[in-house]
C-alpha cells in the first residue's frame, strides 16, 4: 500500500476512536457521577529509505492510540430530595460489592432491595465500614451525616445503623472502568479526612454537551479532510495506471 494511504488510514482510525469516546461522553451526560474522557494519541515516526531525488533517511509520521484520559473534576451537585440519594462533594468513591469483587463509584443513586440492603441501581450492595448496610421499615427516619454516618430516629431515640465506606486512592487515573459506572483498582484504599457526603442529592456528570459536540465537529472535519486526501491519492494512482495501459507496447 502507498505510504500516503497508510498515513491517511492511521489518521482515520484515530478519528474513529476519538468519535467513539465523544459519543460515550454524550451518552452519559445525564449519568450521575460520570467522568468525561478524552482519547489520547501519540506520534509514531518511522524511517524510510530515500526515494529517487532524495538524500538521507526519510521520516514518516503516523498516529498511534495511547488510551484515554479521564477528567476527574467535580460535577454539579443537584438536589433530588430522595432519602437514599447521596453525593460526594469532595474527592473519594463509594465502595460497592459485586460478584467480580470490590468496585468503586461516585454514583450515589442508591435504594433498598427486598432484604433492606442499601444497593446501587444495578443491585450491588453498597458497603459500610462494617460491611453491607441494612435498613428496615422499623428504623424510622433516616439521616446521613456529612461523614457518611447513617442513623435513624425512632420515638425520639437515635440509633446508628452504619457508616458509608468512602475511600480514595493515590492515583485516580489508574482506576480501570468496569462498566455500570464502576471502577476497579489494585491500589490500597485510604479514608479521606472529609468525605463530604450530602443526603438527598446527586453529583451530576461533568460532561458538557456543547463542548463535546464542538469536539465532534472538529473530529468529523479532520476525518473528512483525511478521506479527501486519500481519495485524491487513489485517483492519481488510477490515472497513472490508465495512462500506462494506453502506452504502446
ABEGO torsion letter per residue (X at the ends): XBAAAAAAAAAAAAAAAAAAAAAAAAAAAABBGBBBBBBBBBBBBBBBBBBBGBBEBBBBBBBBBAEBBBBABBBBBBBAGBAABBBBABBEBBBBBBAAEBBBBABABBBBBAAGBBBBAAGBBBBBAAEBBBBBAAAEBBBBBAAGBBBBBBGGBBBBAEBBBBBBBABAAABBBAEGGBBBBABBBBBBABAGBBBGBBBBBABBAAAAAAAAAAAAAAAAAAAAAAAAAAAAAAAAAAAAAABBX
